[in-house]
Each structure stands twice: as structure tokens, then as C-alpha cells.
Amino acid sequence: MQPVLSLRGISKSFPGVKALSDVQLDLFAGQVTALIGENGAGKSTIVKVLTGIYQPDAGTITLAGQEVRFATADAATKAGVTAIHQETVLFDDLTVAENIWLGHAPRGRFGLIDRAEMRAGAVRLLDSIGARLDPDVRLRELGIASRHMVAIARALSVDAQVVIMDEPTAALSHKEIHELYDLVEVLKKQGKAILFISHKFDEIFRIADRYTVFRDGQFVGAGAMADVGEGQLVQMMVGRAVDQIFPKRTRNIGAPVLTVSGYSHPTEFADIGFTLHRGEILGFYGLVGAGRSEVMQALFGITTPSKGACKIDGQVRVLRSTADAISAGIVYVPEDRGRQGAVKGLPIFQNITLPSLTRTSRSGFLRLAEEFKLARDYTQRLDLRAASLDQDVGLLSGGNQQKVVIAKWLATQPRVIILDEPTKGIDIGSKAAVHEFMAELAAQGLAVIMVSSEIPEVLGMSDRVIVMREGRIVAELADAAMTPEALVRAAAGIQEAA
């Protein structure tokens, strides 16, 4: 079978870093090819080459047997190559139909937009993918899953031959993910060649027909999913076997550092109480909407509880602001690192030193050398991969952005660090690095709270686990009681069988 799209010898360099080196990729009609690799492997760069955002320094792109060059994103779209990103690029104040046809709407007499045909065409496209959406509703009224449907309909409106899905399930619920799987099957039957990028191995094995692995900007291997196992893919990704994702830890749990009692919020959580010890990793588990992140945001002073008390080393601390929390020795690495954790547009070193400017200034003046030294110390500890500390943090991969945010808060020398979904959206190699660093922090005596929706991560990293449901703590598990079944039953409110 001849590929619909074929890349050979693609290379791309930026100042100080070679993002792609002689890579290759084949996409076939009616098949899903999974592109697999660690953060920084070159996945995002190859997508930008395919969609005309970047032009390669070397190599060829062949589409339907003809060599092509995508000088612009518009050229790639007109050739039939389109991408659906994790964060769909659509417009809230436009209708579904307007978003689908934006930039290439059907036109009638005198070159005016034919709104009746635009609406009818939107209905046909939505029906073809089984999306029951009102073409006249404004996008702001739709949820994330429905927005993905609109983005896919937009891709099909230009008669796309190649559809790129970049982490499409990252923000979807379990039900919505399965609806997306059904949609992918529809696209396969329509003969689309699909490039699927995901960090979730269960998704890859569930949905992909073929795989291609990149590592450090180079092509490692490709083949049929039926011929490969998870362990082989991991070894190809990281260049080594990852038999044990979670590091072995020697527990050295000390005195209580943080004590929370009766913490309540009018709408988010009620009667939250727990104790966190020096050198401990305390896991928080729960289903979406359980209130875990809301509790952590209150502890960091982002919101104010209506009642309750918080003690650090036995001393009552009132946390009315983030400044109060930082002063008390509590820092928070948020789940949404892109919007809440990192300041895009600023270089890496300035992101890291933002909360620690008193340490890097003298008489009110910033000292650049000290900023660089502080940033270098913590980025080296976290094995940050970047061209330089001057690089815009927005240009880093998701895993490396996460490392910058963690480094920023560690530089404040906290007593308690709260990690909210610390490995969400990052690859297995970066996950292992974050897990190892968490274990190192605990071994050094830092008290760690980890909020996670991944059961293996919660069980593999935590000394104890607190389970929340509907804004309340419903279970606290330790040692032999920490089982997947126990977590799920507590989180879902399922009673033990009599």
C-alpha cells in the first residue's frame, strides 16, 4: 500500500538546537498512525512542518505521489492537510457554522457569503461525523467535546486527506473520549489518513493501526501496532527499558508540618481535615468535580475558606493571599501550567526567579548573574532540556514547561509543595523524571501533596492517600488498604458488598 503522505530526510534547526534530524513518516489512507516520543522528541515540530508553520531545512514531503512544499499554513490546508490540536483554535463569538467555514465560506451572487448554503453545508459535515449540533449556536455555549467536533467538521470542510490529532483527549471525560474513538472510526471509513499524537498508551493501543517513534529529534522506528508491545515502545522512546516507572523509596517520615482542620468553602468543599508530615508524599484522589484542586487553591491563598484552621509547624497561619502562603512555606504547582503556572513570553530564567526576586536583587535592582545562577541550579536538578535559559518558556514542550514551574517554586525553598496533576500531558520518560524528583524532595524532608487522577501514580508514589468525593474526604488509605479497587469504590461512593 502506498502512503498518502510521506516524509523523508526532514531536518529542522533552531538557534542552539536541532529539533529534527533526517526523520521520516508515512501516513496511510484509512489508517491511524500513532506518533510516539518523549517531550522534546520532535513531535510538535513535525506537526508544524506538516501544517506549513515551519519549513524544513532539508528533506521532502510527498502527498498523493507528488512532491509538495507548504510555504504557509494556508497552503497546507488547501492541499488537504489539517490539524486538530489539544486546545482547539476556534472563535467563541462565532456560530458553529461560521467557525466551520471561516476563511472559505461558500459564496453566491456578487461574491457575498451564501449563509443558507454555509448552514446547510455545516449540517452535512456535522451529520457525516455523527455530531448533533445546532449550526446556529455560538461556540461559547459548547463544551470541550463539542468544540472538538466543530474542529473536525472544519477540517473536513476543506476536503482534508490528512487529519492530525494532537493530544485530542487531554481535556475530555471518559464518555467523550469513547465518542472521539467512534469518530476516528468514521474518519477511517471515509479514507482519511490520521496522525494521532498521545502520551496515553491505552489510547495508542486502542486506536492506532501503525506507530512511528521519534527520540531526540530522530526517527527510531515504525511498524504495525499488532507487532509491538508496550515495553518495546517505551524502550524505543527513551533508549532504555523502563521496568519500574515509580522509584523505590525508603520512607523517612518525620514530624507534622501542615495540619488542616475544618476547612470549608460555601460552594466547593466542606470539613476538610488532614495532617501532612515532613518527608511524606500524601496523595489526593477523586473523580472530576471532587473538589481536590479547590482545596489546594485555598491552601495557596487563591481562594478563602469560610471556616477552618491551618497550622504550619504547630503555628496557626491565616492564608488570605498567595503571598501569605509563600511566606508560610506553602507553594502550589497548578494543573494548568500553560495558563496558571508559566508566563509565556518571558524567558526560562525569569519565570524561575519571579517569586524569588528578593534573593536576586540588591537595593531594589535585579542582578542578572544571580538570576541566571538561581535558575541554572534548579533547571540542572530537574534535567531541563532547552537551548538556553534565555529561551521563551512558551516554546518548550509540555514536560519541560512543567519542570520550569516546579523549579520556580522550589527556588523559594518551601516547607510544603502541592503538585496538582504533576504529570498530566507529559510522556512516560518525563513522568519517570518527575516521579524520581518527587521522591528526592521527600527524601530531603520536603512535605509533598500530590493531586492525581491516575491510579497507578497515586498508588506508586504516595505514602498515604486521601480520597475526596463531592467536596468531602470520604476515605484515608495507607499500606495494604491502598488498592485500585478501594480508591475507585471510595471515589464513586460504591459500598462494599455484604
LINZI-V998771 format. One record per residue. N is the residue number from 0. SS is DSSP state (hx for helix, st for strand, lp for the rest). OMEGA is omega in degrees with one decimal (999 if undefined). Layout:
N_SS_OMEGA / N_SS_OMEGA
This chain:
0_lp_179.1 / 1_lp_178.2 / 2_lp_173.2 / 3_lp_-178.6 / 4_st_-179.1 / 5_st_175.1 / 6_st_178.5 / 7_st_173.3 / 8_st_-176.9 / 9_st_176.4 / 10_st_178.1 / 11_st_-179.9 / 12_st_172.5 / 13_st_-179.1 / 14_lp_176.0 / 15_lp_-177.9 / 16_st_174.9 / 17_st_-173.6 / 18_st_179.3 / 19_st_179.9 / 20_st_173.0 / 21_st_-178.1 / 22_st_177.7 / 23_st_-178.1 / 24_st_176.0 / 25_st_176.1 / 26_st_-172.8 / 27_lp_179.3 / 28_lp_177.1 / 29_lp_-180.0 / 30_lp_174.9 / 31_st_174.5 / 32_st_177.7 / 33_st_173.7 / 34_st_-169.7 / 35_st_176.7 / 36_lp_176.8 / 37_lp_169.9 / 38_lp_-177.2 / 39_lp_-179.4 / 40_lp_-179.9 / 41_lp_-177.1 / 42_hx_-178.8 / 43_hx_-179.2 / 44_hx_-179.1 / 45_hx_176.2 / 46_hx_-179.9 / 47_hx_173.8 / 48_hx_-178.8 / 49_hx_-176.5 / 50_lp_172.6 / 51_lp_178.2 / 52_lp_173.7 / 53_lp_170.3 / 54_lp_-177.5 / 55_lp_175.9 / 56_lp_-180.0 / 57_st_176.4 / 58_st_-177.0 / 59_st_173.7 / 60_st_179.9 / 61_st_-179.2 / 62_st_-179.0 / 63_lp_175.9 / 64_lp_-179.1 / 65_st_176.5 / 66_st_-176.6 / 67_st_174.5 / 68_lp_-179.3 / 69_lp_-177.1 / 70_lp_179.4 / 71_lp_175.7 / 72_hx_178.6 / 73_hx_178.9 / 74_hx_178.3 / 75_hx_179.5 / 76_hx_-179.2 / 77_hx_178.1 / 78_hx_177.6 / 79_lp_176.9 / 80_st_-177.4 / 81_st_-176.1 / 82_st_173.9 / 83_st_-171.9 / 84_lp_177.6 / 85_lp_175.8 / 86_lp_-173.5 / 87_lp_-178.4 / 88_lp_-179.1 / 89_lp_-172.1 / 90_lp_-173.4 / 91_lp_-173.1 / 92_lp_175.1 / 93_lp_178.0 / 94_st_176.2 / 95_hx_-179.1 / 96_hx_-179.7 / 97_hx_176.9 / 98_hx_-178.7 / 99_hx_-172.6 / 100_hx_-176.8 / 101_lp_177.2 / 102_lp_179.3 / 103_lp_-177.3 / 104_lp_175.7 / 105_lp_-176.1 / 106_st_179.2 / 107_lp_-179.1 / 108_hx_177.4 / 109_hx_176.9 / 110_hx_179.9 / 111_lp_179.1 / 112_st_177.3 / 113_lp_-173.2 / 114_hx_178.0 / 115_hx_179.0 / 116_hx_177.8 / 117_hx_179.3 / 118_hx_-179.6 / 119_hx_178.2 / 120_hx_177.3 / 121_hx_178.8 / 122_hx_179.8 / 123_hx_-178.8 / 124_hx_179.5 / 125_hx_178.0 / 126_hx_-176.8 / 127_hx_178.7 / 128_lp_176.0 / 129_lp_-179.4 / 130_lp_-179.7 / 131_lp_-178.0 / 132_lp_176.1 / 133_lp_-177.6 / 134_lp_-177.1 / 135_lp_-179.0 / 136_lp_178.6 / 137_st_-172.2 / 138_hx_-176.6 / 139_hx_-178.6 / 140_hx_-176.7 / 141_lp_174.1 / 142_lp_-175.2 / 143_hx_-178.1 / 144_hx_179.2 / 145_hx_176.2 / 146_hx_176.9 / 147_hx_177.6 / 148_hx_178.5 / 149_hx_179.6 / 150_hx_179.0 / 151_hx_176.8 / 152_hx_176.9 / 153_hx_178.7 / 154_hx_-178.1 / 155_hx_-178.9 / 156_hx_177.6 / 157_lp_178.3 / 158_lp_-177.4 / 159_lp_171.4 / 160_lp_-177.3 / 161_st_178.6 / 162_st_179.2 / 163_st_177.6 / 164_st_-175.0 / 165_st_-178.2 / 166_lp_-173.3 / 167_lp_-175.4 / 168_lp_-171.4 / 169_lp_-175.8 / 170_lp_-176.1 / 171_lp_174.7 / 172_lp_-179.7 / 173_hx_-179.9 / 174_hx_-178.6 / 175_hx_177.9 / 176_hx_-179.9 / 177_hx_174.4 / 178_hx_177.1 / 179_hx_176.2 / 180_hx_179.1 / 181_hx_179.6 / 182_hx_177.9 / 183_hx_177.7 / 184_hx_176.5 / 185_hx_-179.3 / 186_hx_177.4 / 187_hx_179.4 / 188_hx_176.7 / 189_lp_176.5 / 190_lp_179.2 / 191_lp_171.7 / 192_st_-171.0 / 193_st_171.3 / 194_st_-173.5 / 195_st_-179.4 / 196_st_-179.5 / 197_lp_174.7 / 198_lp_-174.0 / 199_lp_-176.2 / 200_hx_178.6 / 201_hx_176.6 / 202_hx_-177.3 / 203_hx_-179.1 / 204_hx_179.7 / 205_hx_-165.8 / 206_hx_-171.0 / 207_lp_172.9 / 208_lp_-177.1 / 209_st_177.7 / 210_st_168.4 / 211_st_-177.3 / 212_st_171.5 / 213_st_172.7 / 214_st_179.0 / 215_lp_176.1 / 216_lp_-178.7 / 217_st_175.2 / 218_st_-178.6 / 219_st_-178.4 / 220_st_179.0 / 221_st_178.3 / 222_st_-179.8 / 223_st_179.1 / 224_hx_-178.6 / 225_hx_-175.2 / 226_hx_-173.9 / 227_lp_176.7 / 228_lp_-177.9 / 229_hx_-179.3 / 230_hx_178.9 / 231_hx_179.7 / 232_hx_179.4 / 233_hx_-180.0 / 234_hx_176.8 / 235_hx_-178.9 / 236_hx_-170.2 / 237_hx_178.7 / 238_lp_179.5 / 239_lp_176.9 / 240_lp_175.3 / 241_lp_-176.7 / 242_lp_-177.2 / 243_lp_-178.5 / 244_lp_-174.0 / 245_lp_-175.3 / 246_lp_174.7 / 247_lp_-175.5 / 248_lp_170.3 / 249_lp_-176.0 / 250_lp_175.7 / 251_lp_-173.2 / 252_lp_-174.9 / 253_lp_-175.3 / 254_lp_176.2 / 255_st_176.5 / 256_st_-177.4 / 257_st_175.4 / 258_st_179.7 / 259_st_-179.5 / 260_st_174.4 / 261_st_-178.3 / 262_st_-179.3 / 263_st_177.0 / 264_lp_-174.7 / 265_lp_-174.7 / 266_lp_-169.1 / 267_lp_-176.3 / 268_lp_-176.2 / 269_lp_170.8 / 270_lp_179.0 / 271_st_177.4 / 272_st_177.2 / 273_st_177.4 / 274_st_178.5 / 275_st_-175.0 / 276_st_174.0 / 277_lp_178.1 / 278_lp_-176.7 / 279_lp_168.2 / 280_st_-178.7 / 281_st_-178.7 / 282_st_172.7 / 283_st_-178.9 / 284_st_176.8 / 285_st_177.7 / 286_lp_178.7 / 287_lp_179.9 / 288_lp_-178.2 / 289_lp_178.1 / 290_lp_-177.1 / 291_hx_-178.1 / 292_hx_-179.6 / 293_hx_175.8 / 294_hx_-177.7 / 295_hx_178.1 / 296_hx_175.4 / 297_hx_178.3 / 298_hx_178.9 / 299_lp_175.4 / 300_lp_179.0 / 301_lp_172.9 / 302_lp_-176.5 / 303_lp_177.4 / 304_lp_179.0 / 305_lp_176.2 / 306_st_-179.3 / 307_st_-177.5 / 308_st_177.8 / 309_st_178.6 / 310_st_171.9 / 311_st_-177.3 / 312_lp_176.3 / 313_lp_-179.2 / 314_st_178.6 / 315_st_177.1 / 316_lp_177.3 / 317_lp_-173.1 / 318_lp_-178.5 / 319_lp_-177.7 / 320_lp_176.5 / 321_hx_177.8 / 322_hx_176.7 / 323_hx_-178.1 / 324_hx_179.8 / 325_hx_178.2 / 326_hx_178.6 / 327_hx_178.7 / 328_lp_178.6 / 329_st_175.8 / 330_st_-171.4 / 331_st_174.2 / 332_st_-170.8 / 333_lp_177.9 / 334_lp_-178.0 / 335_lp_-174.6 / 336_hx_-177.0 / 337_hx_-177.2 / 338_hx_-172.5 / 339_hx_-173.0 / 340_hx_-176.6 / 341_lp_176.1 / 342_lp_-178.2 / 343_lp_-174.5 / 344_lp_175.0 / 345_lp_178.0 / 346_st_-177.6 / 347_hx_-173.1 / 348_hx_179.4 / 349_hx_174.2 / 350_hx_-175.9 / 351_hx_-174.4 / 352_hx_-176.8 / 353_hx_-178.6 / 354_hx_-172.4 / 355_hx_-173.4 / 356_lp_177.7 / 357_lp_179.2 / 358_lp_-174.8 / 359_lp_179.1 / 360_st_176.2 / 361_st_178.5 / 362_lp_177.2 / 363_lp_-179.2 / 364_st_177.9 / 365_st_178.2 / 366_lp_-172.7 / 367_hx_-178.0 / 368_hx_-179.9 / 369_hx_174.9 / 370_hx_-179.9 / 371_hx_-179.0 / 372_hx_179.7 / 373_hx_-179.7 / 374_hx_-178.7 / 375_hx_-179.1 / 376_hx_-174.1 / 377_hx_177.5 / 378_hx_176.4 / 379_hx_178.6 / 380_hx_-178.0 / 381_lp_179.4 / 382_lp_178.1 / 383_lp_178.5 / 384_lp_-179.1 / 385_lp_179.9 / 386_lp_177.6 / 387_lp_178.1 / 388_lp_175.1 / 389_lp_-175.1 / 390_lp_176.0 / 391_st_-177.2 / 392_hx_179.1 / 393_hx_179.8 / 394_hx_-179.0 / 395_lp_172.5 / 396_lp_-178.0 / 397_hx_-179.3 / 398_hx_-179.9 / 399_hx_172.6 / 400_hx_178.9 / 401_hx_179.2 / 402_hx_178.1 / 403_hx_-179.0 / 404_hx_177.3 / 405_hx_179.4 / 406_hx_-179.4 / 407_hx_-176.7 / 408_hx_176.6 / 409_hx_-179.8 / 410_lp_176.9 / 411_lp_179.7 / 412_lp_-175.3 / 413_lp_171.2 / 414_lp_-177.0 / 415_st_174.1 / 416_st_178.2 / 417_st_-179.1 / 418_st_-176.9 / 419_st_-176.5 / 420_lp_-170.6 / 421_lp_-177.9 / 422_lp_179.5 / 423_lp_174.8 / 424_lp_176.6 / 425_lp_-171.6 / 426_lp_-172.1 / 427_hx_178.5 / 428_hx_177.8 / 429_hx_176.1 / 430_hx_179.9 / 431_hx_179.5 / 432_hx_178.5 / 433_hx_179.1 / 434_hx_179.4 / 435_hx_-179.2 / 436_hx_175.4 / 437_hx_178.9 / 438_hx_178.6 / 439_hx_179.5 / 440_hx_179.3 / 441_hx_179.8 / 442_hx_179.1 / 443_lp_175.5 / 444_lp_177.2 / 445_lp_176.0 / 446_st_-171.7 / 447_st_168.2 / 448_st_179.5 / 449_st_172.9 / 450_st_-178.4 / 451_lp_175.2 / 452_lp_-178.7 / 453_lp_-176.3 / 454_hx_178.7 / 455_hx_-179.9 / 456_hx_179.6 / 457_hx_-177.9 / 458_hx_-176.4 / 459_hx_-173.3 / 460_hx_-169.2 / 461_lp_169.5 / 462_lp_172.7 / 463_st_177.6 / 464_st_171.9 / 465_st_-179.3 / 466_st_179.0 / 467_st_173.6 / 468_st_177.0 / 469_lp_173.7 / 470_lp_-179.4 / 471_st_172.3 / 472_st_-178.0 / 473_st_178.5 / 474_st_170.1 / 475_st_-171.8 / 476_st_177.2 / 477_st_173.3 / 478_hx_-173.5 / 479_hx_179.9 / 480_hx_-179.2 / 481_lp_177.9 / 482_lp_177.0 / 483_hx_-178.8 / 484_hx_-178.8 / 485_hx_178.7 / 486_hx_-175.7 / 487_hx_179.5 / 488_hx_-179.0 / 489_hx_-177.7 / 490_hx_-176.2 / 491_hx_-179.6 / 492_lp_-179.9 / 493_lp_180.0 / 494_lp_175.1 / 495_lp_178.2 / 496_lp_-178.6 / 497_lp_999
